Amino acid sequence: MANFYYRAITNIMTTKMIIKRIFEVIKQTEKRVLIGLFIAVLVVIVLILFVGNIVTKPSLEGAVFYYKVDGKDSGLFYLNSGNSPQHLVSIPSQEGEPGKYKVPAHSYISHSGKVLVYLEKSGEVPVDMSVEETNFSVFRIIYKPKYVDLKSRSVKDINQDIDASGLVFSPDDKKIAWVLSVEESTIQELESTGRKREVWLSSIDGNNARRLATLDDKVILPQRWSGDYVYFRGAKGVGYYSLGRINVKTGRIEYVRPKYCSEDLSNCQNFNFSPSGNLFIYEAGLSKDNEESIELFVGDFSGKKSWQILAKNYISDRLWMPDEKNILYTEQEAAKGWGIREKIHLVNLETNKDQEIYSGNYVSQLVPDSSGNYLYFLEKETDEKFNLVELNIKTKKSEILESGPYDQMQIFSAL
């Protein structure tokens, strides 16, 4: 009997221990489950924040950039498809008169939006003028090219003599094409010395430079690097202009004479290349029935494509949309009472449809974003106040993003 009670008690104790162990296991399991759930929730939150940051953070590629002067420094901001302006970096403003500053004079952005090359004023050299022009002083500004990594915000010198006429990035952003600077300051000086102009290629930081081509043109203005070609505008002499492209593989130079232009292009002006470089907008002065008129055209290097854009009044700006199927131009007309009103027109080259998308007061510096949905420009409010405006092209709704003096803001992009 004693053994029976002993075994019963032992069984009860064993059962209690088993039950206790079960509860301990359950508690440990619950604890592990809770810890696991906590970690899982934490991971999900981190992923949401990370992915959300990627989704909501505007990309620099295809963005529109602008400067806003803040004393000795100019803030560089970027805009992307209707997002709020975001500050990137500040670089030195260009000093004009003592104590007065304006935006850097020459800035170029890579297609990826990751690199900025700008020319920083480093000095001035007086230019000898003729006797008839001695009533005022003229100076040639000396610039030092700078390379800015917009991701790391690091700045370094480019040790090359890059002319202020401009530079262009290669399609893959690995190289830049630029014109070698010279001491001569005017076309007359260049002609008297017989100076030829040289176009060079280098990596985007100025290293591994090599001469691409030597041209008789006295002025070379690089416009686009698309495919195997660097497209440029030029001047062979006073009133003698040129339009051409250079093959970056062979150095071969090709010139084009657009329809309705004279051989020296003296009656044509305001050339603007499309993003691909194949098409260009230009104005041609025509004479018909003893009346002179300036007409707006679109042409190409083959001479096979040509459009005329009909406008009633004076055209002050003309530019390409990213898709190359549409162009924008601004038409000026006298406002009632006093002043100038400018209408922004969007023209489809395939249908020839011309629609007015905005009417404002002294509109300038028009730059579309890469999507073609938004247009950015400056509009005059007063003599001292200009507004940076964002226009939704589809809805035609506009918003003022910034305000300030005209020379203290500048809009640009890689397009």
Contacts in CASP RR format, 6 or more apart in sequence:
PFRMAT RR
TARGET T0000
AUTHOR 0000-0000-0000
METHOD contacts of the structure
MODEL  1
MANFYYRAITNIMTTKMIIKRIFEVIKQTEKRVLIGLFIAVLVVIVLILF
VGNIVTKPSLEGAVFYYKVDGKDSGLFYLNSGNSPQHLVSIPSQEGEPGK
YKVPAHSYISHSGKVLVYLEKSGEVPVDMSVEETNFSVFRIIYKPKYVDL
KSRSVKDINQDIDASGLVFSPDDKKIAWVLSVEESTIQELESTGRKREVW
LSSIDGNNARRLATLDDKVILPQRWSGDYVYFRGAKGVGYYSLGRINVKT
GRIEYVRPKYCSEDLSNCQNFNFSPSGNLFIYEAGLSKDNEESIELFVGD
FSGKKSWQILAKNYISDRLWMPDEKNILYTEQEAAKGWGIREKIHLVNLE
TNKDQEIYSGNYVSQLVPDSSGNYLYFLEKETDEKFNLVELNIKTKKSEI
LESGPYDQMQIFSAL
58 78 0 8 1.000
58 79 0 8 1.000
58 80 0 8 1.000
58 81 0 8 1.000
58 83 0 8 1.000
58 86 0 8 1.000
59 80 0 8 1.000
60 78 0 8 1.000
60 80 0 8 1.000
60 112 0 8 1.000
60 113 0 8 1.000
60 114 0 8 1.000
60 150 0 8 1.000
61 111 0 8 1.000
61 112 0 8 1.000
61 113 0 8 1.000
61 370 0 8 1.000
62 80 0 8 1.000
62 111 0 8 1.000
62 113 0 8 1.000
62 369 0 8 1.000
62 370 0 8 1.000
62 413 0 8 1.000
62 414 0 8 1.000
62 415 0 8 1.000
63 78 0 8 1.000
63 79 0 8 1.000
63 80 0 8 1.000
63 113 0 8 1.000
63 369 0 8 1.000
63 370 0 8 1.000
63 413 0 8 1.000
64 78 0 8 1.000
64 79 0 8 1.000
64 80 0 8 1.000
64 367 0 8 1.000
64 368 0 8 1.000
64 369 0 8 1.000
64 374 0 8 1.000
64 376 0 8 1.000
64 411 0 8 1.000
64 412 0 8 1.000
64 413 0 8 1.000
65 76 0 8 1.000
65 77 0 8 1.000
65 78 0 8 1.000
65 79 0 8 1.000
65 88 0 8 1.000
65 109 0 8 1.000
65 411 0 8 1.000
65 412 0 8 1.000
65 413 0 8 1.000
66 76 0 8 1.000
66 77 0 8 1.000
66 78 0 8 1.000
66 79 0 8 1.000
66 85 0 8 1.000
66 376 0 8 1.000
66 388 0 8 1.000
66 402 0 8 1.000
66 409 0 8 1.000
66 410 0 8 1.000
66 411 0 8 1.000
66 412 0 8 1.000
67 74 0 8 1.000
67 75 0 8 1.000
67 76 0 8 1.000
67 77 0 8 1.000
67 103 0 8 1.000
67 104 0 8 1.000
67 107 0 8 1.000
67 408 0 8 1.000
67 409 0 8 1.000
67 410 0 8 1.000
68 74 0 8 1.000
68 75 0 8 1.000
68 77 0 8 1.000
68 402 0 8 1.000
68 404 0 8 1.000
68 408 0 8 1.000
68 409 0 8 1.000
69 75 0 8 1.000
69 93 0 8 1.000
69 101 0 8 1.000
69 102 0 8 1.000
69 103 0 8 1.000
69 405 0 8 1.000
69 407 0 8 1.000
69 408 0 8 1.000
69 409 0 8 1.000
70 90 0 8 1.000
70 93 0 8 1.000
71 93 0 8 1.000
71 101 0 8 1.000
72 92 0 8 1.000
72 93 0 8 1.000
72 95 0 8 1.000
72 101 0 8 1.000
73 90 0 8 1.000
73 91 0 8 1.000
73 92 0 8 1.000
73 93 0 8 1.000
74 90 0 8 1.000
74 91 0 8 1.000
74 92 0 8 1.000
74 93 0 8 1.000
74 101 0 8 1.000
74 103 0 8 1.000
74 104 0 8 1.000
75 87 0 8 1.000
75 88 0 8 1.000
75 89 0 8 1.000
75 90 0 8 1.000
75 91 0 8 1.000
76 87 0 8 1.000
76 88 0 8 1.000
76 89 0 8 1.000
76 90 0 8 1.000
76 91 0 8 1.000
76 116 0 8 1.000
76 150 0 8 1.000
77 85 0 8 1.000
77 86 0 8 1.000
77 87 0 8 1.000
77 88 0 8 1.000
78 85 0 8 1.000
78 86 0 8 1.000
78 88 0 8 1.000
79 85 0 8 1.000
79 86 0 8 1.000
79 369 0 8 1.000
79 374 0 8 1.000
79 376 0 8 1.000
79 390 0 8 1.000
79 401 0 8 1.000
80 369 0 8 1.000
81 369 0 8 1.000
81 371 0 8 1.000
81 373 0 8 1.000
81 374 0 8 1.000
82 369 0 8 1.000
82 374 0 8 1.000
82 390 0 8 1.000
82 392 0 8 1.000
85 401 0 8 1.000
85 402 0 8 1.000
88 150 0 8 1.000
88 153 0 8 1.000
89 116 0 8 1.000
89 148 0 8 1.000
89 150 0 8 1.000
89 153 0 8 1.000
91 104 0 8 1.000
91 116 0 8 1.000
91 118 0 8 1.000
91 120 0 8 1.000
91 146 0 8 1.000
91 148 0 8 1.000
91 155 0 8 1.000
92 104 0 8 1.000
92 120 0 8 1.000
93 101 0 8 1.000
93 102 0 8 1.000
93 103 0 8 1.000
93 104 0 8 1.000
94 101 0 8 1.000
94 102 0 8 1.000
94 103 0 8 1.000
94 104 0 8 1.000
94 105 0 8 1.000
94 120 0 8 1.000
94 121 0 8 1.000
95 101 0 8 1.000
95 121 0 8 1.000
96 102 0 8 1.000
101 408 0 8 1.000
102 407 0 8 1.000
102 408 0 8 1.000
103 407 0 8 1.000
103 408 0 8 1.000
103 409 0 8 1.000
103 410 0 8 1.000
104 118 0 8 1.000
104 119 0 8 1.000
104 120 0 8 1.000
105 119 0 8 1.000
105 121 0 8 1.000
105 141 0 8 1.000
105 143 0 8 1.000
105 164 0 8 1.000
106 118 0 8 1.000
106 119 0 8 1.000
106 143 0 8 1.000
106 164 0 8 1.000
106 166 0 8 1.000
107 116 0 8 1.000
107 117 0 8 1.000
107 118 0 8 1.000
107 119 0 8 1.000
107 410 0 8 1.000
107 412 0 8 1.000
108 116 0 8 1.000
108 117 0 8 1.000
108 118 0 8 1.000
108 166 0 8 1.000
108 167 0 8 1.000
108 168 0 8 1.000
108 169 0 8 1.000
108 176 0 8 1.000
109 115 0 8 1.000
109 116 0 8 1.000
109 412 0 8 1.000
109 413 0 8 1.000
109 414 0 8 1.000
110 116 0 8 1.000
110 169 0 8 1.000
110 173 0 8 1.000
110 204 0 8 1.000
110 414 0 8 1.000
111 169 0 8 1.000
111 171 0 8 1.000
111 173 0 8 1.000
111 414 0 8 1.000
112 173 0 8 1.000
113 150 0 8 1.000
113 414 0 8 1.000
114 149 0 8 1.000
114 150 0 8 1.000
114 151 0 8 1.000
114 173 0 8 1.000
115 147 0 8 1.000
115 148 0 8 1.000
115 149 0 8 1.000
115 150 0 8 1.000
115 169 0 8 1.000
115 173 0 8 1.000
115 204 0 8 1.000
116 147 0 8 1.000
116 148 0 8 1.000
116 150 0 8 1.000
117 145 0 8 1.000
117 146 0 8 1.000
117 147 0 8 1.000
117 148 0 8 1.000
117 158 0 8 1.000
117 167 0 8 1.000
117 176 0 8 1.000
117 204 0 8 1.000
118 145 0 8 1.000
118 146 0 8 1.000
118 148 0 8 1.000
119 143 0 8 1.000
119 144 0 8 1.000
119 145 0 8 1.000
119 146 0 8 1.000
119 162 0 8 1.000
119 164 0 8 1.000
120 143 0 8 1.000
120 144 0 8 1.000
120 145 0 8 1.000
120 146 0 8 1.000
121 141 0 8 1.000
121 142 0 8 1.000
121 143 0 8 1.000
121 144 0 8 1.000
122 142 0 8 1.000
122 143 0 8 1.000
122 144 0 8 1.000
123 141 0 8 1.000
123 142 0 8 1.000
124 139 0 8 1.000
124 140 0 8 1.000
124 141 0 8 1.000
124 142 0 8 1.000
125 139 0 8 1.000
125 140 0 8 1.000
125 142 0 8 1.000
125 185 0 8 1.000
126 137 0 8 1.000
126 138 0 8 1.000
126 139 0 8 1.000
126 140 0 8 1.000
127 138 0 8 1.000
127 139 0 8 1.000
127 140 0 8 1.000
127 185 0 8 1.000
127 186 0 8 1.000
129 138 0 8 1.000
138 185 0 8 1.000
140 185 0 8 1.000
141 164 0 8 1.000
143 162 0 8 1.000
143 164 0 8 1.000
144 157 0 8 1.000
145 157 0 8 1.000
145 158 0 8 1.000
145 160 0 8 1.000
145 162 0 8 1.000
146 155 0 8 1.000
146 156 0 8 1.000
146 157 0 8 1.000
146 158 0 8 1.000
147 155 0 8 1.000
147 156 0 8 1.000
147 157 0 8 1.000
147 158 0 8 1.000
147 204 0 8 1.000
147 205 0 8 1.000
147 206 0 8 1.000
148 154 0 8 1.000
148 155 0 8 1.000
149 155 0 8 1.000
156 205 0 8 1.000
158 205 0 8 1.000
158 206 0 8 1.000
159 206 0 8 1.000
160 178 0 8 1.000
160 200 0 8 1.000
160 202 0 8 1.000
160 206 0 8 1.000
160 209 0 8 1.000
161 180 0 8 1.000
161 181 0 8 1.000
162 178 0 8 1.000
162 179 0 8 1.000
162 180 0 8 1.000
162 181 0 8 1.000
163 178 0 8 1.000
163 179 0 8 1.000
163 180 0 8 1.000
163 181 0 8 1.000
163 182 0 8 1.000
163 220 0 8 1.000
164 181 0 8 1.000
165 179 0 8 1.000
165 219 0 8 1.000
165 220 0 8 1.000
165 221 0 8 1.000
165 222 0 8 1.000
166 178 0 8 1.000
166 179 0 8 1.000
166 221 0 8 1.000
166 222 0 8 1.000
167 176 0 8 1.000
167 177 0 8 1.000
167 178 0 8 1.000
167 179 0 8 1.000
167 222 0 8 1.000
168 176 0 8 1.000
168 177 0 8 1.000
168 178 0 8 1.000
168 222 0 8 1.000
168 223 0 8 1.000
168 224 0 8 1.000
168 225 0 8 1.000
168 230 0 8 1.000
169 175 0 8 1.000
169 176 0 8 1.000
169 204 0 8 1.000
169 225 0 8 1.000
169 414 0 8 1.000
170 176 0 8 1.000
170 177 0 8 1.000
170 225 0 8 1.000
170 248 0 8 1.000
171 225 0 8 1.000
171 226 0 8 1.000
171 227 0 8 1.000
173 204 0 8 1.000
174 203 0 8 1.000
174 204 0 8 1.000
175 201 0 8 1.000
175 202 0 8 1.000
175 203 0 8 1.000
175 204 0 8 1.000
176 201 0 8 1.000
176 202 0 8 1.000
176 203 0 8 1.000
176 204 0 8 1.000
176 206 0 8 1.000
177 199 0 8 1.000
177 200 0 8 1.000
177 201 0 8 1.000
177 212 0 8 1.000
177 222 0 8 1.000
177 225 0 8 1.000
177 230 0 8 1.000
177 248 0 8 1.000
178 199 0 8 1.000
178 200 0 8 1.000
178 202 0 8 1.000
178 222 0 8 1.000
179 197 0 8 1.000
179 198 0 8 1.000
179 199 0 8 1.000
179 200 0 8 1.000
179 220 0 8 1.000
179 222 0 8 1.000
180 197 0 8 1.000
180 198 0 8 1.000
180 199 0 8 1.000
180 200 0 8 1.000
180 211 0 8 1.000
182 190 0 8 1.000
182 195 0 8 1.000
182 197 0 8 1.000
184 190 0 8 1.000
184 193 0 8 1.000
184 195 0 8 1.000
187 218 0 8 1.000
187 219 0 8 1.000
187 235 0 8 1.000
187 237 0 8 1.000
187 238 0 8 1.000
188 238 0 8 1.000
189 195 0 8 1.000
190 218 0 8 1.000
191 218 0 8 1.000
191 237 0 8 1.000
195 218 0 8 1.000
196 214 0 8 1.000
196 215 0 8 1.000
196 216 0 8 1.000
197 214 0 8 1.000
197 215 0 8 1.000
197 217 0 8 1.000
197 218 0 8 1.000
197 219 0 8 1.000
197 220 0 8 1.000
198 211 0 8 1.000
198 213 0 8 1.000
198 214 0 8 1.000
198 215 0 8 1.000
199 211 0 8 1.000
199 212 0 8 1.000
199 213 0 8 1.000
199 214 0 8 1.000
199 215 0 8 1.000
199 220 0 8 1.000
199 222 0 8 1.000
199 230 0 8 1.000
199 232 0 8 1.000
199 246 0 8 1.000
200 209 0 8 1.000
200 210 0 8 1.000
200 211 0 8 1.000
200 212 0 8 1.000
201 209 0 8 1.000
201 210 0 8 1.000
201 212 0 8 1.000
201 248 0 8 1.000
202 208 0 8 1.000
202 209 0 8 1.000
202 210 0 8 1.000
212 230 0 8 1.000
212 246 0 8 1.000
212 248 0 8 1.000
212 251 0 8 1.000
213 246 0 8 1.000
213 251 0 8 1.000
213 253 0 8 1.000
215 253 0 8 1.000
216 236 0 8 1.000
217 234 0 8 1.000
217 235 0 8 1.000
217 236 0 8 1.000
217 242 0 8 1.000
218 235 0 8 1.000
218 236 0 8 1.000
218 237 0 8 1.000
219 234 0 8 1.000
219 235 0 8 1.000
219 237 0 8 1.000
220 232 0 8 1.000
220 234 0 8 1.000
221 232 0 8 1.000
221 233 0 8 1.000
221 234 0 8 1.000
222 230 0 8 1.000
222 231 0 8 1.000
222 232 0 8 1.000
223 231 0 8 1.000
223 232 0 8 1.000
223 233 0 8 1.000
223 271 0 8 1.000
223 272 0 8 1.000
223 273 0 8 1.000
223 277 0 8 1.000
224 230 0 8 1.000
224 231 0 8 1.000
224 273 0 8 1.000
224 274 0 8 1.000
224 275 0 8 1.000
224 276 0 8 1.000
224 277 0 8 1.000
225 231 0 8 1.000
225 248 0 8 1.000
226 275 0 8 1.000
226 276 0 8 1.000
226 277 0 8 1.000
226 278 0 8 1.000
227 248 0 8 1.000
228 247 0 8 1.000
228 248 0 8 1.000
228 249 0 8 1.000
229 245 0 8 1.000
229 246 0 8 1.000
229 247 0 8 1.000
229 248 0 8 1.000
229 277 0 8 1.000
230 245 0 8 1.000
230 246 0 8 1.000
230 248 0 8 1.000
231 244 0 8 1.000
231 245 0 8 1.000
231 273 0 8 1.000
231 277 0 8 1.000
232 243 0 8 1.000
232 244 0 8 1.000
232 245 0 8 1.000
232 246 0 8 1.000
233 241 0 8 1.000
233 242 0 8 1.000
233 243 0 8 1.000
233 244 0 8 1.000
233 271 0 8 1.000
234 241 0 8 1.000
234 242 0 8 1.000
234 243 0 8 1.000
234 244 0 8 1.000
235 241 0 8 1.000
235 242 0 8 1.000
236 242 0 8 1.000
236 264 0 8 1.000
239 264 0 8 1.000
239 266 0 8 1.000
240 264 0 8 1.000
240 265 0 8 1.000
240 266 0 8 1.000
241 264 0 8 1.000
241 265 0 8 1.000
241 266 0 8 1.000
241 268 0 8 1.000
241 269 0 8 1.000
242 255 0 8 1.000
242 265 0 8 1.000
243 255 0 8 1.000
243 256 0 8 1.000
243 257 0 8 1.000
243 258 0 8 1.000
243 265 0 8 1.000
243 271 0 8 1.000
243 280 0 8 1.000
244 253 0 8 1.000
244 254 0 8 1.000
244 255 0 8 1.000
244 256 0 8 1.000
244 301 0 8 1.000
245 253 0 8 1.000
245 254 0 8 1.000
245 256 0 8 1.000
245 277 0 8 1.000
245 301 0 8 1.000
246 252 0 8 1.000
246 253 0 8 1.000
246 254 0 8 1.000
247 253 0 8 1.000
247 254 0 8 1.000
254 301 0 8 1.000
256 301 0 8 1.000
256 303 0 8 1.000
257 263 0 8 1.000
257 265 0 8 1.000
258 265 0 8 1.000
258 268 0 8 1.000
258 280 0 8 1.000
258 282 0 8 1.000
258 284 0 8 1.000
258 297 0 8 1.000
258 299 0 8 1.000
258 303 0 8 1.000
259 284 0 8 1.000
259 297 0 8 1.000
259 299 0 8 1.000
259 303 0 8 1.000
259 306 0 8 1.000
260 267 0 8 1.000
260 268 0 8 1.000
260 284 0 8 1.000
260 285 0 8 1.000
260 286 0 8 1.000
260 295 0 8 1.000
260 297 0 8 1.000
261 267 0 8 1.000
261 268 0 8 1.000
261 282 0 8 1.000
261 284 0 8 1.000
262 268 0 8 1.000
267 284 0 8 1.000
267 285 0 8 1.000
267 286 0 8 1.000
268 282 0 8 1.000
268 283 0 8 1.000
268 284 0 8 1.000
268 285 0 8 1.000
269 282 0 8 1.000
269 283 0 8 1.000
270 281 0 8 1.000
270 282 0 8 1.000
270 283 0 8 1.000
270 318 0 8 1.000
271 280 0 8 1.000
271 281 0 8 1.000
271 282 0 8 1.000
272 280 0 8 1.000
272 281 0 8 1.000
272 282 0 8 1.000
272 318 0 8 1.000
272 319 0 8 1.000
272 320 0 8 1.000
273 279 0 8 1.000
273 280 0 8 1.000
273 320 0 8 1.000
274 280 0 8 1.000
274 281 0 8 1.000
274 320 0 8 1.000
274 324 0 8 1.000
275 320 0 8 1.000
275 322 0 8 1.000
275 324 0 8 1.000
275 415 0 8 1.000
276 324 0 8 1.000
278 300 0 8 1.000
278 301 0 8 1.000
279 298 0 8 1.000
279 299 0 8 1.000
279 300 0 8 1.000
279 305 0 8 1.000
279 320 0 8 1.000
279 324 0 8 1.000
280 298 0 8 1.000
280 299 0 8 1.000
280 300 0 8 1.000
281 296 0 8 1.000
281 297 0 8 1.000
281 298 0 8 1.000
281 299 0 8 1.000
281 318 0 8 1.000
281 319 0 8 1.000
281 320 0 8 1.000
281 327 0 8 1.000
282 296 0 8 1.000
282 297 0 8 1.000
282 298 0 8 1.000
282 299 0 8 1.000
283 294 0 8 1.000
283 295 0 8 1.000
283 296 0 8 1.000
283 297 0 8 1.000
283 315 0 8 1.000
283 318 0 8 1.000
284 294 0 8 1.000
284 295 0 8 1.000
284 297 0 8 1.000
285 292 0 8 1.000
285 293 0 8 1.000
285 294 0 8 1.000
285 295 0 8 1.000
286 292 0 8 1.000
286 293 0 8 1.000
286 294 0 8 1.000
286 295 0 8 1.000
287 293 0 8 1.000
294 315 0 8 1.000
295 308 0 8 1.000
296 308 0 8 1.000
296 309 0 8 1.000
296 311 0 8 1.000
296 315 0 8 1.000
296 318 0 8 1.000
296 329 0 8 1.000
297 306 0 8 1.000
297 307 0 8 1.000
297 308 0 8 1.000
297 309 0 8 1.000
298 305 0 8 1.000
298 306 0 8 1.000
298 307 0 8 1.000
298 308 0 8 1.000
298 309 0 8 1.000
298 327 0 8 1.000
298 349 0 8 1.000
299 305 0 8 1.000
299 306 0 8 1.000
299 307 0 8 1.000
300 306 0 8 1.000
307 349 0 8 1.000
307 352 0 8 1.000
309 327 0 8 1.000
309 329 0 8 1.000
309 347 0 8 1.000
309 354 0 8 1.000
310 354 0 8 1.000
311 329 0 8 1.000
311 331 0 8 1.000
311 345 0 8 1.000
312 331 0 8 1.000
312 333 0 8 1.000
313 331 0 8 1.000
313 332 0 8 1.000
313 333 0 8 1.000
314 331 0 8 1.000
314 332 0 8 1.000
314 333 0 8 1.000
315 329 0 8 1.000
315 330 0 8 1.000
315 331 0 8 1.000
315 332 0 8 1.000
316 330 0 8 1.000
316 331 0 8 1.000
316 332 0 8 1.000
316 342 0 8 1.000
316 364 0 8 1.000
317 328 0 8 1.000
317 329 0 8 1.000
317 330 0 8 1.000
317 363 0 8 1.000
317 364 0 8 1.000
317 366 0 8 1.000
318 327 0 8 1.000
318 328 0 8 1.000
318 329 0 8 1.000
318 330 0 8 1.000
319 327 0 8 1.000
319 328 0 8 1.000
319 329 0 8 1.000
319 366 0 8 1.000
319 367 0 8 1.000
319 368 0 8 1.000
320 326 0 8 1.000
320 327 0 8 1.000
320 328 0 8 1.000
320 415 0 8 1.000
321 327 0 8 1.000
321 328 0 8 1.000
321 346 0 8 1.000
321 368 0 8 1.000
321 372 0 8 1.000
322 368 0 8 1.000
322 370 0 8 1.000
322 371 0 8 1.000
322 372 0 8 1.000
322 415 0 8 1.000
323 372 0 8 1.000
325 348 0 8 1.000
325 349 0 8 1.000
325 350 0 8 1.000
326 346 0 8 1.000
326 347 0 8 1.000
326 348 0 8 1.000
326 349 0 8 1.000
327 346 0 8 1.000
327 347 0 8 1.000
327 349 0 8 1.000
328 344 0 8 1.000
328 345 0 8 1.000
328 346 0 8 1.000
328 347 0 8 1.000
328 366 0 8 1.000
328 368 0 8 1.000
328 375 0 8 1.000
329 344 0 8 1.000
329 345 0 8 1.000
329 347 0 8 1.000
330 342 0 8 1.000
330 343 0 8 1.000
330 344 0 8 1.000
330 345 0 8 1.000
330 363 0 8 1.000
330 366 0 8 1.000
331 342 0 8 1.000
331 343 0 8 1.000
331 345 0 8 1.000
332 340 0 8 1.000
332 341 0 8 1.000
332 342 0 8 1.000
333 340 0 8 1.000
333 341 0 8 1.000
333 342 0 8 1.000
333 343 0 8 1.000
334 340 0 8 1.000
334 341 0 8 1.000
335 341 0 8 1.000
335 361 0 8 1.000
339 361 0 8 1.000
340 361 0 8 1.000
340 362 0 8 1.000
341 359 0 8 1.000
341 360 0 8 1.000
341 361 0 8 1.000
342 359 0 8 1.000
342 360 0 8 1.000
342 361 0 8 1.000
342 362 0 8 1.000
342 363 0 8 1.000
343 356 0 8 1.000
343 358 0 8 1.000
343 359 0 8 1.000
343 360 0 8 1.000
344 356 0 8 1.000
344 357 0 8 1.000
344 358 0 8 1.000
344 359 0 8 1.000
344 360 0 8 1.000
344 363 0 8 1.000
344 366 0 8 1.000
344 375 0 8 1.000
344 377 0 8 1.000
344 391 0 8 1.000
345 354 0 8 1.000
345 355 0 8 1.000
345 356 0 8 1.000
345 357 0 8 1.000
346 354 0 8 1.000
346 355 0 8 1.000
346 357 0 8 1.000
346 393 0 8 1.000
347 353 0 8 1.000
347 354 0 8 1.000
347 355 0 8 1.000
357 375 0 8 1.000
357 391 0 8 1.000
357 393 0 8 1.000
357 396 0 8 1.000
358 375 0 8 1.000
358 391 0 8 1.000
358 396 0 8 1.000
358 398 0 8 1.000
360 379 0 8 1.000
361 379 0 8 1.000
361 380 0 8 1.000
361 381 0 8 1.000
362 379 0 8 1.000
362 380 0 8 1.000
363 377 0 8 1.000
363 378 0 8 1.000
363 379 0 8 1.000
364 377 0 8 1.000
364 378 0 8 1.000
364 379 0 8 1.000
364 406 0 8 1.000
365 376 0 8 1.000
365 377 0 8 1.000
365 378 0 8 1.000
365 410 0 8 1.000
365 411 0 8 1.000
366 375 0 8 1.000
366 376 0 8 1.000
366 377 0 8 1.000
367 375 0 8 1.000
367 376 0 8 1.000
367 377 0 8 1.000
367 411 0 8 1.000
367 412 0 8 1.000
367 413 0 8 1.000
367 415 0 8 1.000
368 374 0 8 1.000
368 375 0 8 1.000
368 376 0 8 1.000
368 393 0 8 1.000
368 413 0 8 1.000
368 415 0 8 1.000
369 375 0 8 1.000
369 376 0 8 1.000
369 413 0 8 1.000
370 413 0 8 1.000
370 415 0 8 1.000
372 393 0 8 1.000
373 392 0 8 1.000
373 393 0 8 1.000
373 394 0 8 1.000
374 390 0 8 1.000
374 391 0 8 1.000
374 392 0 8 1.000
374 393 0 8 1.000
375 390 0 8 1.000
375 391 0 8 1.000
375 393 0 8 1.000
376 388 0 8 1.000
376 389 0 8 1.000
376 390 0 8 1.000
376 391 0 8 1.000
376 401 0 8 1.000
376 411 0 8 1.000
377 388 0 8 1.000
377 389 0 8 1.000
377 391 0 8 1.000
377 411 0 8 1.000
378 386 0 8 1.000
378 387 0 8 1.000
378 388 0 8 1.000
378 389 0 8 1.000
378 406 0 8 1.000
378 409 0 8 1.000
378 411 0 8 1.000
379 386 0 8 1.000
379 387 0 8 1.000
379 389 0 8 1.000
380 386 0 8 1.000
380 406 0 8 1.000
381 387 0 8 1.000
381 403 0 8 1.000
384 404 0 8 1.000
384 405 0 8 1.000
385 403 0 8 1.000
385 404 0 8 1.000
385 405 0 8 1.000
386 403 0 8 1.000
386 404 0 8 1.000
386 405 0 8 1.000
386 406 0 8 1.000
386 409 0 8 1.000
387 400 0 8 1.000
387 401 0 8 1.000
387 402 0 8 1.000
387 403 0 8 1.000
387 404 0 8 1.000
388 400 0 8 1.000
388 401 0 8 1.000
388 402 0 8 1.000
388 403 0 8 1.000
388 409 0 8 1.000
388 411 0 8 1.000
389 398 0 8 1.000
389 399 0 8 1.000
389 400 0 8 1.000
389 401 0 8 1.000
390 398 0 8 1.000
390 399 0 8 1.000
390 401 0 8 1.000
391 397 0 8 1.000
391 398 0 8 1.000
392 398 0 8 1.000
402 409 0 8 1.000
END
